Amino acid sequence: MVSDIRAATPSVAGELVAPDFKQILNDLQYKLNHIIQNKYNDIKSQVSFLKDKLEILNPWNILSRGYSITKKEGKIIKNAESVHSGDKMETVLAQGVVFSVCDVSKSK
């Protein structure tokens, strides 16, 4: 067998062929920190995306854009046919509530 490196003593030879465990641990710690930081950034980005999506879908934010929710007897009115003349209604706005009595008009 041929050797590329010579060592003066067996101890020095052992040091030359044995891995530097301190350097290996430092490398592993660096890689682990890098992986953890990347995962943290990914999760932080996902949470931010979901937060923004929830803000868009928040009913109070929708009301602030000029929409309203009209209820009859505590139930949301989804169809004009479910309302009759004289029905009492409650319309929720971004700032306040309007109470009204229905006056249904028939369209042709």
N, C-alpha and C positions, 0 to 999 in steps of 0.2 A: 504494500500500500504506500501511497505517496502522500505527503502532507504539504499543504501550502503555507503553514505557519509553524514556527518553532517556538518552544517555550523552554525557559531556563530550568524550571522545576515542575514537578507534577501539580503543585498548587496553582501555579500560574497557568498551566495547561487547563486545569479545571475551570479557572476563571474565564479563560478564553472560549471554552466550548459550552459552558453553562449560560443559559439565557439570563439577561439582566431583569430579575423579577420586579425590581422597583420601576424600571422603564415600562415593563409590560403592564403593571398595575396603573401607572400614570396614563398609558395609552388607553387602557380599558375604561378608566374613569373619564377621560376626555370624550371617548366615543359614547359612553352612557349619558353623560351630561348633554352631549349634542342630540342624542335620540330623545331624551326627556324634553329638552327645549323645543325641538321640532313638534313633538306630540302636544306640548302645552300650547304652542302657537296655532296648531291645527284646531284644537278644541276651543281655544279663545275665538278663533275666526268663525267656527260653527255656532257658538253661543251668540256672537254678535249678529250673524245672519238671522238666526231664529228670533232674536230680540227685535230686530228691524221688521221681520215678517209679522210678528205679533203686534207691533205698533201699528202697522198698516191695517191689520184686521180688527183692531180694537174698536168696538162699537162706538165708544165716546169720541174717538178720533174721526170716525165716519160722520157722526152727527156734527162735528165742528166744521165739516165741509159743506154744510147746508142741508143735509138729509134729516129726516125725522122718523120717529117710530110712532104709529098710531095704534091705540089699543081700544078694545071694547070689552068691558067687564074683565079687565086684566089680561086679555089675550090679544096678541098682535093680529091686526087685520091684514090679511094677505090677499083678499079677494073682495072687490067692490060688491059682489053679490051677497056677501055675508053681512052687509050693513043695510039697515032699513031706515026710512024717515022716522025721526024722533029718537033714534038710538043715541045714547050719551057716549061720547068718545073722549079719549085723553091722548094728546099728541105730545110726545117727549122731544124736546129740542136740545141742542148743545147747552143752552142756558135757559132752563125753565121748562114749564109744562103749560100747555094750552088745553082747556076743557071746552068742548063744543057739543052741539046737538046736530045730528046728521039731517041734511036736507037732500035726499037723493033725487037727482034729476035724470031722466031717461034720455039717452042719446040715440039718434037714428042710425 
